[in-house]
Structures are given as structure tokens and as C-alpha cells.
């Protein structure tokens, strides 16, 4: 099976992580927040990723699950912006 070129493009990744009762965004070795809800953290991360995407930087927002797995939640240029969360 042939994979698309998008799968090989290195992306700048924003990781939204729950830290007890708060949410933080991890990006480029730094942590931003805290945010009161997952939705609030996701909106801030997607907005930042969207702005970089507009500067021709491939970006993605990942959401850290309870089991420690990071799942793609938003990728610049694929779902509509702003997303409905």
C-alpha cells in the first residue's frame, strides 16, 4: 500500500495534556497554560497551530489520552477552521 506524502512531512506538534484538574499545551520544549478545560486548551492549541500553518509550517494538534497515547485531533489544512469542539 502506498502512503501519501503528507505522512512523511515533519509537523510542528502541539500536545494537549491533562495535568490533574487542569490542561496544558506542550510545544517545542515548553509548557503553556494551565487551562480550565480540555476544550479551552484545544482551542488555544488549534489557534496557534493554525497561525503557524498560515506561514507554510505544517502543524498538528495531538491530544494525550488517559492511557498515555497521543492521538491526532487537528491537522492544518484538513478539517475546517475553526473546528467545532
C-alpha positions in Angstrom: 0.0 0.0 0.0 1.4 3.4 -1.0 1.4 6.2 1.6 0.7 9.8 0.9 3.5 12.4 1.0 1.7 14.1 3.9 2.6 11.2 6.2 6.3 11.9 5.6 6.2 15.7 6.2 7.6 16.6 9.6 5.0 18.6 11.5 5.2 21.0 14.4 3.1 19.4 17.1 1.1 20.9 19.9 0.3 18.3 22.6 -2.7 18.9 24.8 -2.2 17.1 28.2 -4.3 16.7 31.3 -2.4 17.6 34.5 -4.7 16.6 37.4 -7.7 19.0 37.1 -6.0 21.4 34.6 -4.9 21.2 31.0 -1.6 22.3 29.5 -0.2 22.6 26.0 3.3 21.3 25.3 5.1 22.8 22.3 8.8 23.0 21.4 10.0 22.0 24.8 7.8 24.5 26.6 4.5 24.2 28.5 1.7 26.7 28.2 -1.4 27.1 30.4 -2.9 26.0 32.6 -6.4 25.9 31.0 -9.6 25.1 32.9 -10.9 22.6 30.4 -9.8 20.3 27.5 -11.9 22.4 25.1 -10.2 25.6 26.1 -6.7 24.1 25.8 -7.7 22.6 22.4 -9.0 25.9 21.1 -5.8 27.7 22.1 -3.6 24.9 20.6 -5.5 24.8 17.3 -5.5 28.6 17.0 -1.7 28.6 17.5 -1.2 25.7 15.0 -3.5 27.4 12.5 -1.4 30.6 12.7 1.8 28.7 12.0 0.1 26.7 9.2 -0.7 30.0 7.5 3.1 30.7 7.4 3.6 27.4 5.5 4.6 25.4 8.6 2.9 22.0 8.7 1.2 21.8 12.1 -0.8 19.3 14.1 -2.5 19.2 17.5 -2.4 16.0 19.4 -4.5 15.1 22.5 -2.9 12.9 25.1 -5.3 10.1 26.1 -5.7 8.6 29.6 -3.6 5.6 28.7 -0.7 7.8 27.6 -1.3 7.6 23.8 -1.2 10.8 21.8 -3.9 10.9 19.1 -4.1 13.4 16.3 -7.0 15.8 17.0 -6.4 18.5 14.3 -4.1 19.0 11.3 -3.6 22.2 9.4 -5.3 22.1 6.0 -7.5 19.1 6.7 -10.5 19.9 8.9 -12.2 23.2 8.8 -11.0 26.1 10.9 -12.2 26.9 13.4 -13.2 23.4 14.4 -16.4 22.6 16.2 -15.3 21.1 19.6 
